[in-house]
Amino acid sequence: MGETNESRLERARGEVPPRKLRKQMAIASAACTVFGREGYARASVDALAAAADVSTRTLYNHFPGGKAQLFQTVVTWTSSEVRDAQLARLNAVLDPERPPHPDDLERDLVSLARAFHRLMTDYANHFALVRHIHAEADHVPPEVLKAWHEAGPEPVGRALTEAMAHLEDAGLLNLHGDAGVAAGHFTALISHRIIQTTHYGVQPLPEPETDRLLRAGVGAFLRAYRAA
């Protein structure tokens, strides 16, 4: 699963003086709100410093790379939180040691889809950042995009790929030789329509409509990949 936020914070406590670490965390927390509201390009260093109630000089003392370093810190931090939550939900629903009964496969995949969907509400600030990243990808530094993918989407994608492979090993799915593609299809089918319609949760759908779309996505996935 990689390093968790708890282990990362514990390591930081040993490497950074407590007072400095508290200040960095306060600046990053305030910056998360600003970036989520303004995006990367429009958020100014002055606005970021004001939100954290520090001077721009103090901000640069803690983040010498300025806005780019601060954005990367915030994106990596929030992505790690969401990653840990996604992996916990994935492991809870699809235990590789206890594959579902064939009759329960659709039920369990719908449960997973619902659990993943709820993260947009549980981590609204993170998904506001993601919305801006997609909209401003040509303005976000490449190293920030790379850090985001490595912190969140890539490890979650690998874990979901492994989960799909376990379901195939259990005789429940036929992945047609590419578990990674199947995992990507599952993610797209349960999320794309909802993300596009709600703009990453900005305008939530009524719960019955959300559930209908999640069930439809899982149904489409199983029509393509359920083992004969």
N, C-alpha and C positions, 0 to 999 in steps of 0.2 A: 504494500500500500504506500510505502514511502514514509517520509517524516511527517508526523502529525503536527498540528498547531501547538499542542501541549508540549511535545518534545522540542519543537523549534523554540518555543518561548523559554523552556527550561535551559536550553543551550545558550540563548541570548542572555539570560540572567547571569550565566557564568562568564560571558565575554564582555558584557556592557555594564557599566556601573548602574545600580538600580535607579538613581535619579534620572540619568540620561535615558534609560530604557523607558521609564514612565513618560518622559517628555516626547520621545519618538512615537510611542503608541498613541499619545493624545493628539499629536499632529496628524498621524496617519488616520486616526478615527475621524477627525474633523475633515480631512481631505477626502475621505470616502464619500461623505455627504456632498461636498462641493463637486467632485468629479461626476457623481451620479446625477447631479442636477444640471451641470453645465457641459459635461463632456470634457475630453482632454484638450482640444484646441482652444476652447473658449475660457477655460479656467485659468486665471492669471495667478502668478506667484503671490501678488498682493492679496488677492481674494483668499487664497489658501492659507496664508499667514494670518489674515484677519479672522478667519473661521476658527483657527486654532488658538487665537488670542496671543500670538507671538509676533515678533518683528520678522521681517524678511531675512535679516541677518541671522537670527536664531534658526529660522527654517533651513538656511543654507549651511549653518554649522552642523545640523543634524543630518541633512540630506545634501551633500555637496553637489550632487548632480542635478539639483533643482527639481523642476516640475517632472521631468522624465523619470528621475530616480524615485520620487515620491509616488508617482502613478504606478510604477512597477512594483513598489513595495505594497501599495494598497491592493492592486490586482492580484499579486501573488498571495497575499494574506487572505483575501476573501475567497479566491479560487481554492485555496487549501481547505478552508472551512467547508465550502460546498462539496469539494471532493470527498472529504472525510464523511460528510453526511450521506452522500450518494453511495459510497462504498458500504457504509453501515446498513443502509436500506437494502442494497443489493444482496449483501450476505445474509440479511435476515429473511428475505423472501426466497432467494434461490441458494439454499445451502447445498454445496456440491456433494456433501456426504449423504444428503437426504433428498434426492430428486423427487419432484412431485409425481403423484399418480397421474397417468395419462388423462383421466377425467378431470383433474384439477389444474392442468397446465394453463388453460386459458384464464381461469380464476386467478392463479398466481401471477401471471404476466400482467393482468389488469391491476392487481394490487401493486406491483412494481411500478407500473406507469403512473398510478395515482400518487405513490410515494415520491417519485421523481418530480411530478408536477407540483406537489405541495412546496417543494423547495423554492419555487419562484416567489411564494408568499413569505416563507420563512427567512429567505435571504434576499429580500427585495433590493437592498442597496447593491449587492453584487450583480444582480441581473440588470440593474440600471447601468452599471459599468459595462456589462457585456453588450447591452444595446448600443451604447456609445462607441464601443470598440468596433462593432460591425459597421456602424455608420461612418466612422472616421478612420477606417483602417489605413487610408493613405496618409494620415497625419500622425498616427501613433508610431513611435520609434520601433523598428523591427525587433530590437532586443526585448521590448516590452511585450510584443505579440508572442515572441518565442517563450518568454517566461510564463505568460498566461497559459499557453498550450501545455507546457511542461508541468505546471502546477496543478492543473485541473483536468481539461478535456482528454489529454493523452492517457494518464493513468486510469481514468474512469473508462475510457474506450477499451483499454487493454483488459480491465477487469470484466467488462460486459462481454467482450469477445471470449474470454475464458469461460464465463458462465454459459454462454451459448454453446460452446464446445462440450461442456459437461452435459448439457441437455441432449446434445446429439449422441454422446457416448451412452446416455441412458436410454437411447432409442426413441426419444420424444420429438426430435427435430431432424430434418435433413438439410444441412447448410450448403449443400451443393459445392463443397470443396473450398468455401471461403467464409470462415467464421467471422472475420473482420467486417466483410461486406454485410453479412446478416445482422451483426450488431449495429452497424450504421443504419441499416434499413429499419430496425426496431426503433431506434432513437428518433429517426426522422418521422416515422409513421405515428408515433405517439405525441410528438411535440411540434412539428412544423406548423400545422394548421393553427394550433393554439397560440404559438408564439407570434405568428403573423397577424392573427386576429386581435390578440390582446396587447401586442407590442411589448412582449416580455412582462406581462402582468400589469401594465399601466391601466388598461381598461378590462378588468376581469369579466369573464363570461359567467352567466348563471351556472350554478353547480350542475344541474341536470344536463346542460349543453356540453359542459366540460367532460362530464362522465360519458356522454354519448360519443364524443370525439375520441376519447381514450379507448373506449371499447371498440370503436370502429378501427382504430389504428392497430390494436392488438389482433383483431379479427383478420385484417388484411395481411398482417405479418404471418399469422398461422396458415392462411390459405396458401401462402408462398412457401412456408418452411416446415409445416407440421409433417412429421414422418408418416408415410403411408401405413 
